[in-house]
């Protein structure tokens, strides 16, 4: 089943994000390589402006896991969590309707 991770950043997270980005992407790549990522990406603070200049408010990840416990264990071991990038993470089951899989 898919799970959506809505991850809200701490204020002024840009420096910690940039320092930890490669490790965070490697963590995601494991799921990408296994065909378990539906989508993932950051949420810039301001639309239409360079995220590198304005920073980020959070991230959205939708990935396939066998259970909510497995999903939460995975996100809690993400490098962004260890680096203190995320202030809050909401993990919810997600059902894809469109586009049809």
Buried (B, 14 or more C-beta within 10 A) or exposed (E): EBBBBBBBBBEEBBEBBEEBBEEBEEBBEEBEEEEBBBEBEBBBBEEEEEBEEBBBBBBEBBBBBEEEEEBBEBBEEBBBBEBEBBEEBEBEEBEEEEEEE
